[in-house]
């Protein structure tokens, strides 16, 4: 007499549930790390946009109003910025200046910063 099984044994069911639980646990552990990485990328993107905006505002000013060796600080929650104007080494400051913005902020991993430079010129025609 031939016997056909139409169901699953208790052992097969326990193994299946255990595997499913392990997979779900693994996927749920990825979620907080993914969210933290997303937050870090968003902060860096916002810091970069802020730095570019400040550099563009300064570059729009007349060249003569950009005084060498000046530094200013400001705060744009949650970012702190430092803007400075420097002479470019081995060049005439009447024709070439270095604008630098450093943006700093706090994240879960500690303090972060981003620095962007822009060289502007005032070449005679």
N, C-alpha and C positions, 0 to 999 in steps of 0.2 A: 504494500500500500504506500503510495507516494504522498508525502506531506508538503504542502505549500505554505510558506509564511507570508502573511500579508501585512504584518506590522514590524516594528523595530523593537529590539530588546532594550531593556532598561539600561544596560551598559552603553549601547550605542547612543541612546538619548543623553546620558550623562556626559559622554565624550563630546558630543555635539554642542551641548550647552556650555561646557567648559571652554571649548575653542571659541565660541561666539563671545563669551564673557572676556576672554583674553584680547580678542580683536577690538571689542568696544572699549576696554580699558586703555589699550594702546592709542586708539584714535582720540579718546578724551584727554589723554596726557599731551597730545600734540596741540590741542586747542589753546591753552594758555601761552605756550611758547610762540605760537603763530600770532596771537594777538599782541604779545610784547614786541615781536619783530615788526609787526605792522605799525605799532605806535612809534617805535624808534625811527622807522623809515619816514613816517609822516612828520615827526619833529625835525629830522634832517632836511626834508624837503621844504618845510616852512622856514627854517633857518637860512637855507640857500636863497629862497625867494626874498626874504627880508634883507639879506646882504646885498643881493643884486639891486633891489629897490633903492637902498641907501647909496650905493655906488652910482646909480643912474641919476639920482637927485643931485649928488655932488658934481658929477660930470656936466650937468646942465647949467651949472653956475659959470660965470665968467672966469677964465683961467687966472686972472689977476687976483681974484678974491680967495683963491685956494692958497692959504698960507702954509708954508713948509713948517714941519715940526709942531703941528697942532694936533691935539687929541681931544676927542669929546666922547662922553659915555652917555648912554640912554638905556631905558628899559621898556621893553614891549612884552608884557606878560605872556609866557614864562621865560622870555629871552632877555639877556643883557647884551648890549652891543658896545663895542669900542671902535670908533672911527678915527683914523689917523691919516695924515698927509706927510709923505716923506720925499726927500730928494732922491733921485735915482743915482746910484754910484756911477762915477765917471761920466756924468752928463751935466748939462747946464740947467739949473732949476727954473730958469726963465722959459725953457722950452719943453721940459719933460718933468712930470711929477707922478708919484706913486700913491694911489689912494688905496687904503687897506681897511677892511671891515672884519672884525672878529665877533662872532656871535657865540654866546655861551648859554648853556641851559643844563638842568639837572634831569637825569633819567634814573631808572631803577638800578642800572649798573654803575651809576656815579656821574660825575660831571662830564659833559661833552662840549666840544667847541668846533667851530668851522671858521676858516679864514679865507677870504677872497680878496684878490688884488686887482686893480685896474690902473694901467698906465695911460695917462692922458698927455697930449702934446699941444703945443701952441707954436707950430712951425711958421716962420715968416713966409709970406708969399712973394 
